Amino acid sequence: MSGYGDGTFGPNAPITREQLAVMLWRYSGSPAADSAELDFNDESEISGFALEALRWAVENGILNGCADGRLGPRGQAARAQAAQMLKILLRTKRTTQYSKTLNDGTEERKADSPCVPFVYQVKISSASNGRGKNGDKTQHLNR
């Protein structure tokens, strides 16, 4: 994460759905979406920096709209939503090969998913069930 355009980082600021989509999109290598269409009632609320990421996330089923036809891009991301988005991302990335040069620059490894170490950490921290300290699935994420 690089923070906001004004140079601040906002470590305690809540994460929005579009910000989370951008993080996952960038982590996935910023792939282009096949379709430029987003058909949601609140499409005009999407921030410019997040448009391509949201196209990709919706196209890949990582982010879905609400029953009322909204995407809710600037709504705060709940823990349960983040857990679900990560779960779907892992399923889509499982078939993607990647290579990584080690710190000494001499060895390259290949794996099915670069997400495995991250998922292990998420599972250990109990975030994978989407519940906060008091079992609240709607608790919002902070940066």
C-alpha positions in Angstrom: 0.0 0.0 0.0 1.2 3.4 -0.8 -1.2 5.6 1.1 -3.3 8.5 -0.2 -2.6 10.9 -3.0 -2.0 13.7 -0.5 1.0 11.9 1.0 -0.7 10.6 4.1 -1.1 6.9 4.9 -4.0 6.8 7.4 -3.1 3.6 9.3 -6.3 3.6 11.3 -8.6 4.7 8.4 -11.2 2.2 7.4 -10.7 0.3 4.1 -13.3 0.7 1.5 -14.5 -2.0 -0.9 -12.8 -0.3 -3.8 -9.5 0.1 -1.9 -9.6 -3.6 -1.0 -10.3 -4.5 -4.7 -7.3 -2.3 -5.7 -5.0 -4.1 -3.2 -6.0 -7.5 -4.5 -5.8 -6.4 -8.1 -2.3 -5.0 -7.6 -1.2 -8.1 -5.8 -2.4 -10.1 -8.7 -0.2 -8.1 -11.1 -2.8 -5.5 -12.2 -4.4 -7.7 -14.9 -6.6 -6.0 -17.5 -10.3 -6.9 -17.4 -11.8 -8.3 -20.5 -14.9 -6.1 -20.2 -15.0 -2.4 -19.7 -18.7 -2.6 -18.5 -19.8 -2.2 -14.9 -23.6 -2.2 -14.6 -24.4 -0.8 -11.1 -26.6 2.0 -10.0 -23.8 3.7 -8.2 -21.1 3.3 -10.9 -20.6 7.1 -10.9 -19.2 6.8 -7.3 -16.3 4.7 -8.3 -13.0 6.5 -7.8 -10.8 6.8 -10.9 -7.9 5.0 -9.3 -10.1 2.0 -8.7 -12.0 1.7 -11.9 -9.9 -1.0 -13.6 -9.4 -2.9 -10.4 -13.2 -3.0 -9.9 -13.8 -4.1 -13.5 -11.3 -7.0 -12.9 -12.8 -7.9 -9.4 -16.4 -8.0 -10.7 -15.4 -9.9 -13.8 -13.6 -12.5 -11.8 -16.4 -12.8 -9.1 -14.2 -11.4 -6.4 -16.6 -8.5 -5.7 -20.3 -8.5 -6.3 -23.0 -5.9 -6.1 -25.8 -5.6 -3.6 -29.3 -6.8 -4.0 -30.4 -3.3 -4.8 -28.1 -3.0 -7.8 -25.4 -1.0 -6.1 -21.7 -2.0 -6.0 -21.0 0.2 -2.9 -17.4 1.0 -3.9 -16.9 3.6 -1.1 -18.6 1.6 1.6 -16.4 0.2 4.3 -15.2 -3.3 3.8 -16.4 -5.7 6.5 -14.2 -8.5 7.7 -16.6 -11.1 6.2 -16.5 -9.4 2.8 -12.7 -9.3 2.9 -12.5 -13.0 3.9 -14.8 -13.9 1.0 -12.9 -11.8 -1.5 -9.6 -13.4 -0.4 -11.2 -16.9 -0.7 -12.3 -16.2 -4.2 -9.0 -14.7 -5.2 -7.2 -17.7 -4.0 -9.4 -20.0 -6.0 -8.8 -17.9 -9.2 -5.0 -17.6 -8.6 -4.5 -21.3 -7.8 -4.1 -22.1 -11.5 -1.7 -19.2 -12.1 2.0 -20.0 -12.1 4.5 -17.4 -10.8 8.2 -17.3 -10.2 10.1 -15.5 -7.5 13.8 -14.7 -7.3 15.2 -15.3 -3.8 17.0 -12.7 -1.8 20.4 -13.8 -3.0 19.2 -13.5 -6.6 20.4 -17.0 -7.6 17.4 -19.3 -7.3 14.0 -19.1 -8.7 11.0 -21.0 -7.4 7.7 -21.8 -9.0 4.4 -22.3 -7.1 0.7 -22.6 -7.8 -0.2 -19.5 -5.7 1.8 -16.7 -4.2 -1.0 -16.3 -1.7 -0.2 -19.5 0.3 2.0 -17.9 3.0 -0.5 -15.0 3.3 -3.4 -17.4 3.8 -1.6 -19.2 6.5 -1.1 -16.0 8.4 -4.7 -15.0 7.9 -5.9 -18.4 9.2 -3.7 -18.2 12.2 -5.0 -14.8 13.1 -8.6 -16.1 12.8 -9.4 -13.6 10.2 -10.4 -16.3 7.7 -13.7 -16.8 9.4 -14.6 -13.1 8.8 -15.4 -12.5 12.5 -13.9 -9.8 14.8 -13.0 -10.1 18.5 -16.6 -10.5 19.5 -17.7 -12.7 16.6 -18.9 -9.7 14.6 -18.8 -10.4 10.9 -19.6 -6.8 10.1 -16.6 -5.3 11.9 -14.8 -3.0 9.4 -11.2 -3.4 8.4 -8.6 -0.7 9.0 -5.4 -0.1 7.1 
